[in-house]
Amino acid sequence: MGRTGFVYHPQYLEHDMGAGHPESPDRLRAIMRRLEHTGVLSRLVRINPAPASDEWITQVHAASYVETLKRRTPTSGRVSLDADTSMSAGSLAAAYLAAGGALAAADAIVAGSVEHAFCALRPPGHHAERDRAMGFCLFNNVAIAARYLQRRHAIARVLIVDWDVHHGNGTQHTFNNDPTVLFFSTHQYPYYPGTGRATETGEGHGAGATINVPMDAGEGDDTYREVFQKVLMPAADAFQPDFVIVSAGFDAHKDDPLAGMGVTEEGYADLTRMVLSIARRHCRGRLLSCLEGGYHLQALSASVERHLLTLLDS
């Protein structure tokens, strides 16, 4: 059993895209209430985030995009960035702190103060492209963390496992030509954002370093376990990662209102065990997971709890 780190900050609640928006501050409130009520929170090692610097944000995002977000940040109300994504007065500060939370967790894992960590962040990140916000996401927290690990901590090979129900287009495109990052994604298909076909396997030097497993609506625990066992495990063993990052969206849950998959809390526990086993075989258990989607508050909080309990007790 390893020590499990946990990142959270109340500033994450200041990102507010309006009443009725599914990616709401209530998501984190529900998670924190459950973890406090069940006592899980007291078992975690708290990691305090600081805002990421532009030096690290621009390893993934264009400097012009970052400047545009700064310029467009409202003093009140909201400004629209795409059909699904907007910024309130507190959004950009929350986004900097979300990316910084992933970096703080990465630092703690590399230092050995924790074996693995979960970051309860928002806004989420895996849809954010180099030069635009997309799908509720401003900065790509996981991609920024991967580049930070490589360039700050000299981590050679990073495995990113994205089990969010939506394809992580921004993450895939960031590393499309990069053989040092293996990107693996399971996602409902065809579905938003429309990317993630099995034929998308990377380009140039990165050919073969992208593995997409598009899945039919309704698939549940058994299918996910089989895909992880038969596709992810051998690919990860061949890649031999030095660090594992999970884009931990919990919207493939059977109760999630924005998707049509059938995963349960126990299914997420099984996926966690498998990914942790990869990390322990290849990189001394070094695993960082960051919250992406999950929009049914009870299902989200229960799934996060199971994810954390599996990390704590495995």
Order of alpha helices (4+ residues) and beta strands (2+ residues): beta-alpha-beta-alpha-alpha-beta-beta-alpha-beta-alpha-beta-alpha-beta-beta-alpha-alpha-beta-alpha-beta-alpha
